[in-house]
Amino acid sequence: MADEIAGLEFEKPILELEAKIQELKSCSASEHLDFTEELKVLEEKCSQLKTQIYGNLTPWQRVMIARHAQRPYTLDYIRALCTQFIELHGDRSFSDDAALVGGLAMFENQPVVVLGHQKGRTVQESMLRNFGMPHPEGYRKALRMMKLAEKFNRPVICFIDTPGAYPGIGAEERGQARAIALNLFEMAALKVPVTCMIIGEGGSGGALAIGMGDRVLMCENAWYSVISPEGCAAILFRDAARASEAAAALKLTAPELKALGIIDEIIPEPLGGGHRDPGTLMEAARAVLSKHLKELKTLSTEDLLENRYQKFRALGVWREAEVEKVEKTGRRRTTKLKSA
C-alpha cells in the first residue's frame, strides 16, 4: 500500500509509519519475535495521524487524491457494480474513442446504459486512452448510447473522470465545441432517467458533456470545476505553480459544491481515498446510486423533464440586496444591487 501512494507528498508521515508497521510484522513472522505491544502503539499512532491528516484535507490535496493513479476508473466501477456489460464502439461518423467507454449492462437486475471517461494506468494505456480526454467522436459515441437508452427506455449512468475535453487541433477540426454543446442540448430533453457520478476529475466542458443528469453525485475526494486549478492559476496569477491557491478559490470540492446546490449527494470514501479500499467505495457508490435510480423510476416522463429543467435553471440564482450609499453631497441613497 505504501508504494501505491508514495507520490502524495502530504501522506509521507503516514507512509513512513505504515512501512515501519509492515517491517515489524515481517520481522515478527520470519524471526518468531513478539512485537505485539510495539505494533499496537504504532498502529494507534498511525490511526490518529490518518484522522488528523485526512480529516483536514485542503482543496488541493483532494485534487491530488482525485488524480491518484490507483484510483478506481470507470471500467472498475462498471465491473464492480454491473453485470452482463457489453461495450459499444464508434460514433458511426469518424472512429472509436478509447477515452470514453460505455455500453449495455445490468445494474441490480435492471437494464441500463453505462458510459464514462476512462484513463490508463500504464504509459501505453494512458496514450491509448488519451489520458481520459475525449475527442469529439467520444462525445458523439456517448450521445449515440444515450439515444439508444432513450429508444429502449433504459436509465443512463454516467461516470465522470476527465481533466477536460482534448483541446488538440484535430479535435477542434472535427467539431469539439459542437459535440459538447449538442450533448448538453440532447441530455436536457432525454426522456429517461440520467444519473451522473463524478468519480475523480470533473474538468470543464469535458465533464459537463456527460454531466447533465437528473441526479449529480460526487465522490468525497473528487473535484468538479469550470477549469483545472493549474489552468485557473495560469490565467489569473500568470503562474501555474499557484494551483493550490486557485483550488481553494474555485470551490471545487464535494462539500463546497453540495452547499452551493451543484451536486445532489456526496459518496463517502474510505479514509485516505477510494484507492486505499476500492471495495468499500464501490459498496457506498452502489447504495447511493440504487437509491436515486429507484426515486427517478417513480417519476413520469413529464415530471422527469420538468424537474431536470428546474434543477439546472436554479443554478446561479440571483438575489437582490439593498445597499445604502453616501453620495458626495452627504445625502444617503438606497440602491438595489444584484448578486449571485
Residue, then its C-alpha position, 0 to 999 in steps of 0.5 A: m500500500a505504501d508504494e501505491i501512494a508514495g507520490l502524495e507528498f502530504e501522506k509521507p508521515i503516514l507512509e513512513l509509519e505504515a512501512k515501519i508497521q509492515e517491517l515489524k510484522s515481517c520481522s515478527a513472522s520470519e524471526h518468531l519475535d513478539f512485537t505485539e505491544e510495539l505494533k499496537v502503539l504504532e498502529e494507534k499512532c498511525s490511526q490518529l495521524k490518518t484522522q488528523i491528516y485526512g480529516n483536514l484535507t485542503p482543496w488541493q490535496r483532494v485534487m491530488i487524491a482525485r488524480h491518484a493513479q490507483r484510483p478506481y476508473t470507470l471500467d472498475y466501477i462498471r465491473a464492480l457494480c454491473t453485470q452482463f456489460i457489453e461495450l459499444h464502439g464508434d460514433r458511426s461518423f469518424s472512429d472509436d474513442a478509447a477515452l470514453v467507454g460505455g455500453l449495455a449492462m445490468f445494474e441490480n437486475q435492471p437494464v441500463v446504459v453505462l458510459g464514462h471517461q476512462k484513463g490508463r494506468t500504464v504509459q501505453e494505456s494512458m496514450l491509448r486512452n488519451f489520458g481520459m480526454p475525449h475527442p469529439e467522436g467520444y462525445r458523439k459515441a456517448l450521445r449515440m448510447m444515450k439515444l439508444a437508452e432513450k429508444f429502449n427506455r433504459p436509465v443512463i449512468c454516467f461516470i465522470d473522470t476527465p481533466g477536460a475535453y482534448p483541446g488538440i487541433g484535430a479535435e477542434e477540426r472535427g467539431q469539439a465545441r459542437a459535440i459538447a454543446l449538442n450533448l448538453f442540448e440532447m441530455a436536457a430533453l432525454k426522456v429517461p432517467v440520467t444519473c451522473m457520478i463524478i468519480g475523480e476529475g470533473g474538468s470543464g466542458g469535458a465533464l459537463a458533456i456527460g454531466m447533465g443528469d437528473r441526479v449529480l453525485m460526487c465522490e468525497n475526494a473528487w473535484y468538479s470545476v469550470i477549469s483545472p486549478e493549474g489552468c485557473a492559476a495560469i490565467l489569473f496569477r500568470d503562474a501555474a505553480r499557484a494551483s493550490e491557491a486557485a483550488a481553494a478559490l474555485k470551490l471545487t470540492a464535494p462539500e463546497l459544491k453540495a452547499l452551493g446546490i451543484i451536486d445532489e449527494i456526496i459518496p463517502e470514501p474510505l479514509g485516505g481515498g477510494h484507492r486505499d479500499p476500492g471495495t468499500l467505495m464501490e459498496a457506498a457508490r452502489a447504495v447511493l446510486s440504487k437509491h436515486l435510480k429507484e426515486l427517478k423510476t417513480l417519476s413520469t416522463e413529464d415530471l422527469l423533464e420538468n424537474r431536470y429543467q428546474k434543477f439546472r435553471a436554479l443554478g446561479v440564482w440571483r438575489e437582490a440586496e439593498v445597499e445604502k450609499v453616501e453620495k458626495t453631497g452627504r445625502r444617503r441613497t438606497t440602491k438595489l444591487k444584484s448578486a449571485 
